[in-house]
């Protein structure tokens, strides 16, 4: 298993430099082709007794065409000449943007996107809901911090829970794990469950070893919010990537987008690879 085709999702109206640095790094490490993708919705027209001037619609259409062209130029300028193949896809659509991205993800092994910005709460015409992307693509999603300068493979941390979603995530992450110099599989549990957690992690370590990955088990007693502990462990292990499962629609929004998890994981120095 490898990542032969990467799909890099560029947001309009802002720099995608960090995401493209990570994409270029991955493309070279895996000798992968890259599909760049961007999308937006047309200006939302609310019909009433008045009317929308035709020139306003034309200006909006021109602005969005210019933004898509700028994103394509940024994409092509950022990817080195040695990348195996480059392709660009973009659209202006009235459909939900996450739906378009999910459909196009059929062509890729891994979707790479950036952290959702606060602007997305107000402007759904240019910004994609990451939770919806994770839920509907059927592909692993690598979420990249804005400040990323590349991808650190010195250490990868797997946040383990004994669920279908986490088993899917660790399988999807095997190409990352094989490249990593150090892999830690972490489960945070109550004191009374530590022995059972160590047994579960033992199974995972053996499974990983049969797939060419040497990993260490880490069972820690819960001392507060799991997100805080996982972040502290990521700092302790100097992890460049955190791997985790995404659990259902409401849990995805908590795990990928909301509150503490977003602030501590996706806005920190690590990339996060999540699968559903």
ABEGO torsion letter per residue (X at the ends): XBBABBBBBBBBGBBAAAAAAAAAAAAAAAGBBBBBBBBBBBBBBBBBABBBBAAAAAAAAAAAAAAAAAAAAAAAAABBAABABBBBBBBBBABBAAAAAAAAAAABABBBBBBBBAAAAABAAABBBAAAAAAAAGBBBBBBBAABAEBBAABBBBBBBBBAAAAAAAAAAAAAAAABABBBBBBBBBAAAAAAAAAAAAAAAAAAAAAGBBBBBBBBBBAEBAAAAAAAAAAAAGBABBBBBBBEAAAAAAAAABEAAAAAAAABABBBBBBX
